[in-house]
Amino acid sequence: MTAAAPAVSLSGRPDSTARRAVRWTAGVLPWIYVGLVVLYLVIPIAIIALFSFNDPVSRSNLVWHGFTLKYWLNPLGAPGLADALGVSLKIAFASTAVATGLGTLIALALVRYDFRGKGAANLLIFLPMATPEIVLGASLLTLFVQIHQPRNELTILIAHIMFNISYVVVTVRARLAGFDRNLEEAAMDLGANPWTTFWRVTFPLILPGIMAAALLAFSLSIDDFVITNFTAGHTVTFPMYIWGAARIGVPVQVNVIGTIIFLAAVGLVAASTFFQRVRRPA
């Protein structure tokens, strides 16, 4: 027996219903795929936010027991949490400011100038990103021990600036790669000096890249545990506090603070996107 021939119209072409089904499938499948990916990424964050309203009967916050707002009204009520969060925020803001400034200058130099050792500089920039964190942390620990530097907030700050610079350079370089140098030349032709050209033309155009780099650096700093654990000494940061508390049960306030940090980051990104659209010429 022979296989049945596909349905064809009088003109000899495939049936129009089959063509519509293929087009519909091709149009819907990408949306289904994107939706599943977004759902996969959002579910853990949604669980964190949901369990920030949980009212557990013990120290463990793994089973839903009931809705309450008492932890949102007292987000720093867990013993030691306020100090740990304060240390993390202080180091994150300081390392972000230093790394963003240095990384932006390095990115400008690497993109716009040719100098001896440029290839080596590019390689050294990528080394902290390619090196496993546990190796980097152990190396920093060895360095601080050899120079007799006590491990404290200063050593954590130095470590965070070091690995944050790499991410800032890569992010700002991506912004500079598509930068139109004709805009700067036009400003100079109109009488602007190099300093004015940078602040009036270059800086506003690369500012979105700088802000993205700063947000990334801040997130990496406040989230880091492995390198911080090697360089902290007796200092306790927010991730180290969570690691220590996990042995007996993470307090609900950790979920509250995590949700607040997430909402703040989303708000900053949304605000940045809004202002970019407002400033964009029609």
C-alpha positions in Angstrom: 0.0 0.0 0.0 1.2 3.5 -0.7 1.1 6.4 1.8 -1.8 8.9 1.4 -0.9 12.0 -0.6 -1.1 15.3 1.3 -4.3 17.3 0.8 -3.9 19.8 -2.0 -6.2 22.4 -3.4 -7.5 22.5 -7.0 -4.5 24.6 -8.0 -2.1 21.9 -6.8 -0.8 23.9 -3.8 -0.9 22.6 -0.2 -4.2 23.1 1.6 -4.6 26.7 3.0 -5.7 25.4 6.4 -2.3 23.6 6.8 -0.5 26.8 5.8 -2.4 28.8 8.4 -1.6 26.1 11.0 2.1 26.3 10.2 2.1 30.1 10.4 0.2 30.1 13.6 2.6 27.6 15.1 5.6 29.5 14.0 4.2 32.7 15.5 3.0 31.2 18.8 5.9 28.9 19.7 8.5 31.7 20.2 6.1 33.4 22.6 5.5 30.1 24.5 9.3 29.6 24.7 9.9 33.1 26.0 7.1 32.8 28.5 8.5 29.6 29.9 12.0 31.1 30.3 10.6 34.2 32.0 8.5 32.0 34.3 11.6 29.9 35.1 13.5 33.1 36.1 10.7 34.7 38.0 9.5 31.8 40.1 12.4 31.9 42.6 12.0 35.6 43.1 8.3 35.2 43.5 8.8 32.6 46.2 11.2 34.9 48.0 8.6 37.7 48.0 5.8 35.4 49.0 7.6 33.9 52.0 8.5 37.4 53.2 4.8 37.5 54.3 4.9 34.1 55.9 4.3 33.6 59.7 6.4 30.5 60.5 5.9 28.7 63.8 9.7 28.0 64.1 13.0 29.4 62.9 12.6 27.6 59.6 10.9 29.6 56.9 10.4 26.7 54.4 6.7 25.9 55.0 3.8 28.3 54.5 1.8 28.8 57.8 0.0 32.1 57.4 0.0 35.7 56.1 1.5 38.5 58.2 3.0 41.9 57.8 4.9 42.0 61.0 8.3 41.3 59.4 7.8 44.0 56.8 7.1 46.4 59.7 10.3 45.3 61.4 12.7 44.2 58.6 15.9 44.5 60.7 14.5 42.8 63.8 16.6 39.6 63.5 19.7 39.8 65.8 22.8 40.9 63.9 21.0 41.4 60.6 21.2 45.2 60.7 25.0 45.3 61.3 25.6 42.7 58.5 23.4 44.6 56.1 25.0 47.9 56.9 28.5 46.5 56.3 27.4 45.0 52.9 25.8 48.2 51.8 28.7 50.3 52.8 31.2 48.1 51.0 28.9 47.8 47.9 28.5 51.6 47.5 32.2 52.3 48.0 33.4 49.5 45.7 30.8 50.5 43.1 31.9 54.1 43.1 35.6 53.3 42.8 35.2 50.5 40.3 32.8 52.5 38.1 35.2 55.5 38.0 38.3 53.5 37.3 36.6 51.1 35.0 35.1 53.8 32.9 38.5 55.5 32.5 40.1 52.2 31.6 37.4 51.5 29.0 37.9 54.9 27.4 41.7 54.3 27.2 41.4 50.8 25.7 38.8 51.9 23.1 40.2 55.2 22.0 44.0 55.0 22.4 46.8 52.8 21.2 49.6 52.4 23.6 52.3 49.9 24.5 50.9 47.0 26.6 47.3 47.4 25.4 47.0 43.7 24.6 48.4 42.8 28.0 45.9 45.2 29.6 43.0 43.6 27.8 44.2 40.2 29.0 44.6 41.4 32.6 41.1 42.9 32.6 39.5 39.5 31.7 41.5 37.5 34.2 39.4 38.2 37.3 36.3 37.3 35.3 37.8 34.0 34.0 39.4 33.0 37.3 37.2 30.8 39.6 36.1 32.7 42.7 37.5 30.2 45.1 40.9 30.5 43.5 40.7 34.3 43.5 39.7 34.3 47.1 42.5 32.0 48.2 45.0 34.1 46.2 43.9 37.3 47.9 44.0 35.6 51.3 47.6 34.6 50.6 48.5 38.1 49.5 47.0 39.7 52.6 48.7 37.2 54.9 52.1 37.8 53.2 51.9 41.6 53.6 50.6 41.2 57.1 47.4 43.1 56.3 44.6 42.2 58.9 41.4 41.0 57.2 38.6 43.4 57.8 36.3 45.7 55.8 39.3 47.2 54.0 40.4 43.9 52.5 36.8 43.1 51.5 36.6 46.5 49.8 39.9 46.0 47.9 38.8 42.5 46.7 35.4 43.8 45.5 36.9 46.7 43.6 39.3 44.3 41.9 36.7 42.0 40.5 34.2 44.8 39.8 36.5 46.8 37.6 36.6 44.0 35.0 32.8 43.9 34.7 32.6 47.7 34.5 35.3 47.8 31.7 33.5 45.2 29.7 30.1 46.9 30.0 31.3 50.4 29.2 33.4 49.2 26.3 30.3 47.7 24.8 28.6 51.1 24.9 31.7 52.8 23.5 31.9 50.4 20.6 28.9 51.9 18.9 29.7 55.5 19.8 29.7 57.9 16.8 32.9 60.0 17.1 31.5 62.4 14.5 29.4 64.0 17.3 32.5 64.9 19.3 34.2 66.3 16.1 31.1 68.4 15.4 31.2 69.8 18.9 34.8 70.7 18.6 34.2 72.3 15.2 31.6 74.5 16.9 34.2 75.7 19.4 33.9 73.3 22.4 37.2 72.3 24.1 37.9 68.6 24.9 36.7 69.0 28.5 33.4 70.6 27.4 33.0 68.0 24.6 33.4 65.2 27.1 30.8 66.5 29.6 28.3 67.8 27.1 28.5 65.1 24.4 30.5 62.0 25.3 29.4 61.5 28.9 25.6 61.9 28.4 25.8 59.3 25.5 27.7 56.7 27.5 25.9 57.4 30.7 23.4 54.5 30.2 26.4 52.1 29.9 28.0 53.6 33.0 24.7 53.2 35.0 24.3 49.6 33.8 27.9 48.9 34.9 27.3 50.5 38.3 24.2 48.4 38.9 26.0 45.3 37.9 29.0 46.1 40.2 26.7 46.9 43.1 24.8 43.6 42.6 28.0 41.6 42.4 29.4 43.3 45.5 26.4 42.9 47.8 25.9 39.3 46.6 29.4 38.0 46.9 30.2 35.3 49.4 33.1 33.2 48.3 35.8 35.9 47.9 34.4 37.8 50.9 34.6 34.7 53.0 38.4 34.5 52.3 39.0 38.2 52.9 36.6 39.1 55.7 38.3 37.9 58.9 35.8 38.5 61.7 33.7 40.9 59.6 30.2 39.6 58.8 28.4 40.7 55.6 24.9 40.1 54.5 25.6 36.9 52.5 27.8 35.6 55.3 25.0 36.2 57.8 22.6 34.2 55.6 25.1 31.4 55.4 25.5 31.3 59.1 21.8 31.5 59.8 21.0 28.7 57.3 22.2 26.1 59.8 19.4 26.9 62.2 16.9 28.6 59.9 17.0 31.8 57.8 14.8 34.5 59.4 11.9 35.9 57.4 13.5 39.3 57.5 16.1 38.0 55.0 13.2 37.5 52.5 12.0 41.0 53.2 15.4 42.6 52.6 15.9 40.5 49.5 12.6 41.6 48.1 13.3 45.2 48.9 16.7 45.0 47.1 15.1 43.4 44.1 12.3 46.0 43.9 14.9 48.8 44.2 17.0 47.4 41.4 14.0 47.0 39.1 12.9 50.5 40.0 16.3 52.0 39.1 16.3 50.1 35.8 12.8 51.3 35.0 13.6 54.9 35.9 16.8 54.8 33.8 14.8 53.5 30.8 12.1 56.1 31.2 14.6 59.0 31.4 16.4 57.7 28.3 13.2 57.7 26.4 12.2 61.1 27.6 15.6 62.6 26.6 15.6 60.8 23.2 14.9 63.3 20.4 11.7 62.7 18.5 
